[in-house]
Amino acid sequence: MLRWLVVIFFTLILINGLMPFLTRFGFGKLPGDFRFRLLGRDWFLPLSTTLLLSFVASAVSKFI
């Protein structure tokens, strides 16, 4: 269980680091990606982007 938490943590850090690059291709602006301001901070929940990237990673892993 701890191993999966570490993998998820590092994956989220990787996606966060790649977001400036991914926004050039339209990721992060899909319907279902939520941006809102709460308590003076901007929050971003990329639900559609996460599903799409998960599908792409799954498809790539099936072919390899």
Secondary structure as GFF3:
##gff-version 3
##sequence-region A 1 64
A	DSSP	alpha_helix	2	23	.	.	.	ID=ss1
A	DSSP	beta_strand	33	38	.	.	.	ID=ss2
A	DSSP	beta_strand	41	46	.	.	.	ID=ss3
A	DSSP	alpha_helix	47	63	.	.	.	ID=ss4
###
